[in-house]
Amino acid sequence: MQTSTLSLLEVERAIKKFEPEKQRKLLVRLPRLLKIKLEDLELLKLAEQSFKFWENKEDSIYDTL
């Protein structure tokens, strides 16, 4: 089996070229591919609520950092 050594930038460029539906499918599979535990994902989801106060127009300038 031949392995390919893609750079992170090449992977990012490839993903950007995907159709939105294919990007969504990748997003669903990504935690398993990255070997992220279900418990960790659940904790991240819970933590999202802590950052809701930053979802406002005044702080939107920081969204692209």
C-alpha positions as CSV (number, residue, x, y, z in Angstrom):
1,M,0.0,0.0,0.0
2,Q,1.5,3.3,-1.1
3,T,1.2,6.2,1.4
4,S,1.0,9.8,0.4
5,T,2.6,12.5,2.5
6,L,0.4,15.6,2.0
7,S,1.2,18.8,3.7
8,L,-1.4,20.4,6.0
9,L,-1.7,23.2,3.4
10,E,-2.4,20.7,0.6
11,V,-5.1,19.0,2.8
12,E,-6.7,22.4,3.5
13,R,-6.8,23.3,-0.1
14,A,-8.3,20.0,-1.1
15,I,-11.1,20.3,1.6
16,K,-11.8,23.9,0.4
17,K,-12.5,22.5,-3.1
18,F,-15.0,20.0,-1.8
19,E,-18.7,20.6,-2.4
20,P,-20.5,21.7,0.8
21,E,-22.2,18.3,1.2
22,K,-18.8,16.5,1.0
23,Q,-17.4,18.9,3.6
24,R,-20.3,18.1,5.9
25,K,-19.6,14.4,5.6
26,L,-16.0,14.9,6.4
27,L,-16.9,17.0,9.4
28,V,-19.0,14.1,10.8
29,R,-16.1,11.6,10.2
30,L,-13.3,13.9,11.4
31,P,-13.4,13.2,15.1
32,R,-13.1,9.5,14.5
33,L,-10.3,10.0,11.9
34,L,-8.4,12.2,14.5
35,K,-9.1,9.7,17.2
36,I,-11.0,12.2,19.4
37,K,-12.9,10.5,22.2
38,L,-16.7,10.9,22.3
39,E,-16.3,12.2,25.9
40,D,-14.0,14.9,24.7
41,L,-16.4,16.0,22.0
42,E,-19.2,16.1,24.5
43,L,-17.2,18.3,26.8
44,L,-16.3,20.6,23.9
45,K,-20.0,20.9,23.0
46,L,-20.8,21.8,26.6
47,A,-18.1,24.4,26.7
48,E,-19.5,26.2,23.6
49,Q,-22.2,27.7,25.8
50,S,-19.5,29.5,27.8
51,F,-18.5,31.5,24.8
52,K,-22.0,32.6,23.6
53,F,-21.5,36.1,25.1
54,W,-18.8,36.7,22.4
55,E,-21.4,36.3,19.6
56,N,-22.1,40.0,19.1
57,K,-21.4,42.7,16.6
58,E,-18.8,44.5,18.8
59,D,-16.6,41.4,19.0
60,S,-17.1,40.2,15.4
61,I,-13.8,41.9,14.5
62,Y,-12.0,39.0,16.3
63,D,-13.9,36.3,14.4
64,T,-11.2,36.1,11.7
65,L,-8.2,35.8,13.9
